[in-house]
Amino acid sequence: MVENKYPDMGLDNFRDLGGYANADGYVVKDNKIFRGPALCDVTEEGKRTLDSLGIEYVLDFRSKGEAEHAPDYVPKGATYLHLPAAQTRGKLAVNPNDVAKMVPRWAGPSFCIWCFRMRFKHLYRKFPFHNPAYRKMFELMSHGSTFMVHCSAGKDRTGVACMLILLALDVPYEDIERDYMLSNELRKETNAKYEAQFEHYPHYETLKKIFAVALNVSPDLLKESYDKIIKKYGTVDNYFLKEYGVTKAKRELWRNHYMSK
């Protein structure tokens, strides 16, 4: 995917994984695997578009609090699955007042940007392992289901999920990173609006620096997930086999479901 195929959706980071190729000449099919933000602010036109895409499952990676605060629109014919993908000790913040309280806890009383980034890196190192949300996603792939994965912004929990999908299909890491980084471009307007809510808060200038981390993605974060996989298992093949019981034969089945020559 190199452009927004769905500009009228009302979802700033919605796209599919179609178009990426592996070294064997197989290309990910269009309109089979979708990614995006929460489906809570969809326009009426967007709802009609979602209804027309043939999505069978919506996998919501958000926390219980996030999902309750902003419920999804579920496309016609789709099954909604709430599958929290982040194992955090507390609830994730869902509104500006909560965010303002959460930031000092994550960044420390002195608003250490380095500390805040390290917390993000820690989450990225955890995402790929012992994750029941991703395990369920892999189960659906074995059936060739058409599905959408999303979290709140569609960039972190969703970004790692899509990295794993594309790794399983042998898409080069450079292309995986390119898809991941599209979130920054597609979320520019939304991020600016979100940040504007905090202009009257104390320490706004410091918060802006933190939002530069929290509202965007960067290659080093995704690399934390990938490097942890390689450090623990040596190869991507070993990771899928030992972490989730996914054999080469099963990955070939996924390729047949989701790729074509």
N, C-alpha and C positions, 0 to 999 in steps of 0.2 A: 504494500500500500504506500503510495507516494503522495497522495492528495486526499482531501476530504471528499469522499463520494456522497456524503449526506449533509450538505450545508444547511438544509432546512429542518434538520432534526431537532434543533434546540438543545443539542448536547455537544459541548465544545470539544470533547476528546473521544468521540465515537468513531470507530473505524473497524475494518476487518483485517485479517492477516493475509488476505489473498495477494499473490504476486511474487512472493519471495521464493527463490529457487535454491536447490541444493546442488552439490557437485555432480550428481548423477543425472541432472537435467529435469528432475521433477519440480513442479511449481505448485505452491499452495493454492488451492482452489479459492475463488471468490465466494463470498457469502456462505461460508461454512463455520468459521470461527470469528466471532465478533468480540471486541473489547471496548470499554468505555467507562464513563462515570456512572454514578447512581442514576437510576431511571425515575427520578422524582420531579424533574423540571422539564418534562417533555412537552413540546408544543402539540397542538391537535394534529398538525401536519406530520409531526414526528411520530405520533402514536400510529397514524395510518401507515407510515413507512415501516415502523417496527412490526406492525401486524402483517405486513406483506413480505417480510424477509424469511419466513419459515423457521423462525427460531423455536427450537423445541425445549430448551432449558435456559433459564437465567440463573447464573451462579453469583450470588451476592456475597462477596468476601468481607463485608463490613461487620463491625461489632454489633451486638444486640442493640446498644444505645443508638448507634448511627442509623441502623435500619428502622428503628421505631421512630426516630426523630424525623426521618425523611423517607417514607415508604416508597417502594418501587411501583411504577406502572408495569404491569406484566403483559407482554404482547399476547394477542389472541392465540390460543393453541399451545402456549408455552407453560412449562412447569417451573415454578419459582423454588429455588433451593437456597436457604440461608446457611452459608458455610463460612463462618469467621476464619480468616486466614492468618490473623496476627494473634499470637499468644502473649497478651500483655497483662500485667498485674492489675491495672486499673482500666476504667473505661476510656475510650478515646474521645477527645473533645469534639463537640458537634456544633457549638455556637460561639460567637465572639467572646462572651463573658467566660465561658469554660476555657477557651483557648488562652485568654489572658491569664487565667489561673494555672493552666497547664505548663505554659512556657517557662516560668521560673523553676518549676519542678524538674523539667527536662534539662534546662540550660543552666540551672544553679542560680542562686540569689544575685550573682553578679552578671547574669545573662552572658555566659561564656559561649560564644558561637561554636568554638571547637567542641565543647561538651555536647552541644545540641547535635552537631553533625555526627559525633561518635555514637549517640543514641540511635540515630538513623542507621548508621553502619551496622550497629549491633542487630537491629531488626532485620536488615537485609541478609546478615549472616545466618539468621534463624529461619527465615521464610522457607528455604527449600527442603527442610528436614522435618520428619515426623509431622507432616502437615495434612490433617484429614481433609481439608478443603481441596488441596491439590490431588490427593488420592482419589477423591470422588470425581474430579475433573478427568483424571486418567481413565476411570471406569467408563465415563460417558464416551470418551474417545474410542474405546474398544468397540462401541456399538455404532460408531460413525455418526453420532448425533450432531445436529446443528445447534450450536450453543453460543451464549454470550457470557463473558466473565467481566465482573466490574467490582470496584470498591467504592470509595467516596469520590475521589478525583480521577480514578482510572489510571494511576501512574506507578504506584509502589507495589502494593499487593498484586495488582493486576499486571504490572510490568514484569515482575518476577515470574508469575504464572505463564505469561506469554513467552518469556525467555525459555522456560522449560518446554513448552509446546514446540517451539521452533528448534530448540536443541534436539529434541526427540525426532524431529523430521530432518535432521542433519543440515539445517540452514546455517550458513557461516555466521560466526559470532559478530562480524562487522555489520551484517544486515540486521541481526537481532538488536544490536546496540542502536542502529539507525532508527528502527521502529520504536524502540524505547524512548529515544530522544525527541520523537515527534510530539510527545506530550507537552513539551515546553512551548512549541510553536502554536499548538492547537489550544492551549490554555491561557495564552497571554491576556486576552480581554477579561476572562473570568478571574484570573489572579489579581489583576489591577482593581477590579470591583471589590473583591474580597478584602484586599489590603486596605482599601479606602475606609472600611468600617472601623478601622483602628486609629484613625487620625487624631481622635480626641483622647486616646489612652496615654497614660504616662509612659515614658520610655519608647515613644513611637519610633524614633530613629533607630533604636536598637532592635525593636520588633521588626522593622523593615529588613534588617540584615538577617534576622532569623527566618523571615518569610522567604528570603532568597533561597534558603535551604529547604524549608518545609513545603513550599508551593511549587517547586521545580524538581526536575530530575537531573542527575549528572552521571557521566560514565563511570566514575569511581564507585558510586553506590551499587550499580548493577554488577560491577566487577567484584564487589565484596561477595555477592551471592555465588558468582561463577567460580571465583578463586577458592572459596570454601568447599565447593563441590569437588574441585580437582584436588585440593589438599587432603580431603577426607577419603576420596575414593580413587584418585589417580586418573580416571577417565570418565567421560560422560556415560559410556556404556555401563561401567561398573556402578555408577550412581543410580541409574534407572533400575538396574537389576537388583542391587542390594538394598536400596532405600525403599523402593516401591514394588519390587518383584516384576518389573517390566522387562521382558526378554527381547532379544533382537527380533524374534518372530512377531511379537506383539507390536513392536515399533514398525515393522514392515506392514502389518495390518493397518496401523494408523496412517502410514504413508498412502496405502491404497484408498483409504477413506477420504483423506484430506489433501492429496496431491494428485497431479496428473502430468503427463508429458505433452 
